[in-house]
Structure formats: structure tokens, C-alpha cells
Amino acid sequence: MRGKQYESFSMTEIDSEFKAYYLGLLAADGYIVNNTVGIDLTDEDCIKFLSSSIGKTYRSYKRDEKRKDKHRLAINNPRLVAELQQHGIYPRKSKTIKGH
């Protein structure tokens, strides 16, 4: 993926298996803060997959020896936040996802 592909990534329509998977992960483990959509996981393979599919680099955070490292994929994009809200993903608490 080249450039900033994630800036044009759209969730207006859930028209692929990847978007359905991403939406499910956001509903379960994601968050919205201000205009940022994020997901933190200890499963680096999952974050790598999301990162390469969306075209956005993720960050890894070392933790103590007893806890696995955390990997974060965060996208600052107000348009994407608005699109996700149409699917029931809101700041602070995810609501029940509505079918279309």
C-alpha cells in the first residue's frame, strides 16, 4: 500500500469481508476518542493485517515481562468517525450495531 490510503478508507458501506471483520473488531475492542478511531490488541498478526489492508502504520508498546506487548492502530479521520457512528460505533461505548 502506498501513500496515505487510510485517508480515503470508507466505512459508508460494509461491502467486503474485511470491512465486516474490522467493524466487528471495533465493536468489541475498538474505541473512538475525538476524531480518532483506534484499536489496541496484543495479537500483532491481527494488527499487521489491519494495518496493511488500510494502509496505516501501527505502533507497538513494550509492557512488563508479565504482560504481552500491545499493538495500536489509530486513524485520525473525522469522516471515518461519522461513518462508524452510522453503524453504531460511538465514543466511549459501542452501541448495538444496526443491520442495513
C-alpha positions as CSV (number, residue, x, y, z in Angstrom):
1,M,0.0,0.0,0.0
2,R,1.4,3.4,-0.9
3,G,0.8,6.9,0.3
4,K,-1.9,7.6,2.9
5,Q,-4.5,5.1,1.7
6,Y,-6.2,5.1,5.1
7,E,-7.3,8.7,4.5
8,S,-9.7,7.5,1.8
9,F,-10.7,4.3,3.6
10,S,-14.5,4.4,3.9
11,M,-17.0,2.5,6.0
12,T,-20.1,4.1,4.4
13,E,-21.0,0.7,3.1
14,I,-19.9,-2.6,4.6
15,D,-19.3,-4.2,1.2
16,S,-16.4,-6.6,1.9
17,E,-15.5,-9.3,4.4
18,F,-12.6,-7.1,5.5
19,K,-14.9,-4.2,6.5
20,A,-17.3,-6.6,8.3
21,Y,-14.3,-8.0,10.2
22,Y,-12.9,-4.6,11.0
23,L,-16.3,-3.3,12.2
24,G,-16.7,-6.4,14.5
25,L,-13.2,-5.8,16.0
26,L,-14.0,-2.1,16.6
27,A,-17.3,-3.0,18.2
28,A,-15.6,-5.5,20.6
29,D,-12.1,-3.9,21.2
30,G,-12.0,-0.6,19.4
31,Y,-12.5,3.0,20.6
32,I,-13.2,6.5,19.3
33,V,-11.6,9.5,21.0
34,N,-12.1,12.9,19.5
35,N,-11.6,12.3,15.8
36,T,-9.5,9.1,16.2
37,V,-10.6,5.6,15.6
38,G,-8.4,3.1,17.3
39,I,-7.9,-0.5,18.3
40,D,-5.3,-1.9,20.7
41,L,-4.6,-5.6,20.6
42,T,-1.9,-8.0,21.9
43,D,-2.3,-10.0,18.7
44,E,0.3,-8.4,16.4
45,D,-0.6,-10.6,13.4
46,C,-4.2,-9.2,13.5
47,I,-2.9,-5.6,13.8
48,K,-0.5,-6.2,10.9
49,F,-3.3,-7.5,8.8
50,L,-5.5,-4.5,9.5
51,S,-2.6,-2.1,9.1
52,S,-1.6,-3.5,5.6
53,S,-5.3,-3.6,4.5
54,I,-6.0,0.0,5.5
55,G,-2.5,1.4,4.6
56,K,-1.7,2.8,8.0
57,T,1.3,2.0,10.1
58,Y,0.7,0.6,13.6
59,R,2.7,1.2,16.8
60,S,3.9,-1.3,19.3
61,Y,4.3,-0.7,23.0
62,K,6.5,-2.8,25.3
63,R,5.0,-3.7,28.7
64,D,6.4,-5.5,31.7
65,E,7.6,-9.1,31.5
66,K,4.3,-10.5,32.8
67,R,2.1,-8.8,30.1
68,K,2.2,-9.2,26.3
69,D,3.2,-6.2,24.2
70,K,0.4,-4.0,23.0
71,H,-0.1,-3.0,19.3
72,R,-2.2,0.0,18.3
73,L,-3.7,1.1,15.0
74,A,-5.1,4.6,15.2
75,I,-6.6,6.6,12.4
76,N,-7.4,10.3,12.9
77,N,-10.2,10.9,10.4
78,P,-13.5,12.8,11.3
79,R,-15.2,11.4,8.2
80,L,-14.4,7.8,9.2
81,V,-15.7,8.5,12.8
82,A,-19.0,9.8,11.3
83,E,-19.3,6.7,9.1
84,L,-18.7,4.4,12.0
85,Q,-21.4,6.2,14.1
86,Q,-23.9,5.2,11.4
87,H,-23.1,1.6,12.2
88,G,-23.4,2.0,16.0
89,I,-19.8,2.6,16.9
90,Y,-19.7,5.7,19.2
91,P,-17.1,7.3,21.5
92,R,-16.9,5.8,25.0
93,K,-19.3,3.0,24.4
94,S,-20.2,0.9,21.4
95,K,-24.0,0.6,20.9
96,T,-25.8,-2.3,19.3
97,I,-24.8,-2.5,15.6
98,K,-27.8,-1.9,13.3
99,G,-28.2,-4.0,10.2
100,H,-28.9,-2.3,7.0
